[in-house]
Every structure is written in C-alpha cells, then in structure tokens.
Amino acid sequence: MKKAVILLSGGLDSATVLAMARRDGFECYCLSFNYGQRHTAELAAAARVATALGAREHRVATIDLAAFGGSALTDASIAVPVDGVKEGEIPLTYVPARNTIMLSFALGWAEVLGANDIFIGVNAVDYSGYPDCRPEYISAFEMMGNLATRAGVEGASLRIHTPLISLSKAEIIVAGSKLGVDYGQTVSCYQADLQGRACGVCDACRLRSAGFAAAGVADPTPYR
Amino acid sequence: MKKAVILLSGGLDSATVLAMARRDGFECYCLSFNYGQRHTAELAAAARVATALGAREHRVATIDLAAFGGSALTDASIAVPVDGVKEGEIPLTYVPARNTIMLSFALGWAEVLGANDIFIGVNAVDYSGYPDCRPEYISAFEMMGNLATRAGVEGASLRIHTPLISLSKAEIIVAGSKLGVDYGQTVSCYQADLQGRACGVCDACRLRSAGFAAAGVADPTPYR
C-alpha cells in the first residue's frame, strides 16, 4: 500500500481530501499543526476525522507562526474580519508562508516514511486571494521538493496532490458526502469556541454555510 | 536600509554569512531555530554572534523536527557519526527537509517585515551529500518563494543569498576573519556540551578544525 502524508487541519476541505486519498488506496499519515491559531478546536476535530476516516497515524507538530504575526489568525492584535471577503484582495486571515511551512514539514515526514505523495486541500476558487493556493505555486513547490530530498536525488518523484483545487465548496461537500465524510466532526470557523461551535460570520463560516446551501446538503455545523 | 532575514545557527558558516550581509549594507533580522537538536549550545552562540555583529533583531522559533526523527541530529536512537564523512553518501546528520523548513520560516518573516532578501549559509563543497545544499535546490526554492507570497504576487523579487555556496571552509574562515567575526563565539560541533565545548571527532568538528588549519588561522574552538 502506497503511503501518503495528508495535511489535515480539521476543517471541511482537508477532511474531504483525506477521504479522497483513502479512496485512491493510500495508507494515510495525517499531519496537523499547533501554530498558535485562534481556532484550536480544529485540532480536536482533526483527531476525530483521522480516526473516523481510517488514517494510519495522526501527528500534531507544534510550529511557531505566531512569532512573526502578520495575520488575523496568529496575531492577537489583528481582529478576524466578519464582514465578508473583498474581491481581489489578500484577506487578513492569510498567514504568511503557512502553506509553504506546512508542506515543508510534510516533505520531511514523507522523506522519513519513504512516501512520495503529499495531499493538501488548497482551493483556488474560494481562496483566490491567497498566493499559496494557486496551481503555479503548488507546481513550484513540487519541483523544489524533488530537489530538496534524498528520494528526489535518487530518482523518486514527489507529487503534491490538490484534489480540491478547482472545486467549488458545494462540489467539495457533495464529493465528501458520497465518501462518507461526517462534516459534523469538522470545524472551519476562524474563531470557533473550545467546544468547536462556529461564529457564523467569519469568512470561513460564510463560505462553508453557503456551500452546504448550494450543495443541497443539510448544514451539520454547531453554531453558538 | 534594506532589510534581510539571516538564518543564523550559531555555527561558523552562518556567523560569516551575517558578517557578509552587514558588509553588503543590509539591516539584519536573524532567525534561529530550537528544533530539538542535540547541540543546543548553538542557540546561545547564535545570540552572542547576533549581538556582536550588529543584528537589528534575533528571534528563535521553536519547530518540531524531532517529531519525524530520521536524523542523528534529532533522533536520540541514531548515534552521531564520529568516523568521518564518506564520499557520495548522504550523512546520518542530514535532517530531512531542514533547510526547506527553515527557509520557509524565513520566507514568512520576510513577508511580514517587507524584506526581499534571505541569507543562508549553505555550502555545496563540504556538504556535497546534502540534497538541500545544492545551487539547483536554492534556485527552485527562490522560484517557489516568489509564487508563495503577497510580495511576489505584487511583483517584488525574492532573492536567496548563498554567499558561501562555493567556498571551502578555509576560504570562509579567511573571509569572516577579515570582517571581524570572532569564531571563538561560534559552535559547530554536533554534540557540543552545555558550555559549547566541542567533541573534536564528529563530522562538523573535523571540517571546522581542518578549515582553520588550511586557512592558517589559530583554531579558537574550546574542546572538552
């Protein structure tokens, strides 16, 4: 069975990605991060999702993104925006280099595991304002990752899988529901409380709730 | 004054890089990592070096490389090799994805600072067995970094500076000595004790000691 490292945040998107990787026959090693995010309920959700979807292993690495600030998600002095996403702008919830750092950790674990496959739930539709959710960024990371590792030097070929990159939120929900993802276990809210209950007004809540509506699937999100 | 992020380990190479970046007129923001390495005396050395060479700021980010193991530097079950480097092999002291992870953090901090320059002391001569010390790897990271960030999207151009990449250890020591680097403040040993005293037999000690000899510079390293 081929091994894959799955970046698992505990949100809706990455839960769907894990289900897709399992469907594709991978033995899944899930990686979450404790990065000083406000929504730590995500980590409890990630653990639930990893178990429910049959991951082989789930690890949480602590990283210190808060040391740099610069984002509403890691800097307590910047408020989480609750008035919707503006067209063509990079949102305040963008965390500098977050995907690069997370993919780099996945790369390291993949090298130790002997895995050539990494899955990440980036999406270029809903997160068009995030530079590190674009296909050209992912291709560049893949190229760099192949030069960075022992496996790459020895001829193995790293692949970064982004099965959600061109799907709408509704399409993601429909696909995940077919694969048995229980979205009631996932937490997307940028400011969820300790029980994982969502605020309903941040960008992540808005996207998620609109996604369930467009998919015609009942929204299982617990709101506070 | 242009800002630069300098990856500063506390060893001989990165101290020289900091001195070179200062010579080139950069305001220097130094970044070190606490990554569960055995040689934590490096971090005390990094703080001394940053102050001595006029860094604007020095931060230490904690990262969890030990979570993956796979290296003699982060995995307590793998002994640090003391019998010399073998030609054409990737040494046991190679830490999977370490440079990628560290450069990714530098990328994040650079984005928050508005810096377009990152300095790293990789060396393709002494560390020819490390995939992530090769020029083609650095170029690929630079390309990826330009796609990963807000600055890159807005047209700024990231540059990863590797002033040591083709220098021998002796040439590094000669260059740094001219710039006033006090190598007695630096720690290179993979298994230095808490006072920073070197073992004298690990690969890093061997390279360093041979470098001073070849440079004709007295070796200021405290050995235990």
Interface residues (C-beta under 8 A of the other chain):
Chain A: R59 A61 T62 I63 D64 L65 A67 F68 G69 G70 I90 Y94 V95 P96 A97 R98 N99 T100 I101 S104 F105 L107 G108 W109 E111 V112 P131 D132 R134 E136 Y137 A140 F141 M143 M144 G145 L147 A148 T149 R150 G152 V153
Chain B: R59 A61 T62 I63 D64 L65 A67 F68 G69 G70 I90 Y94 V95 P96 A97 R98 N99 T100 I101 S104 F105 L107 G108 W109 E111 V112 P131 D132 R134 E136 Y137 A140 F141 M143 M144 G145 L147 A148 T149 R150 G152 V153
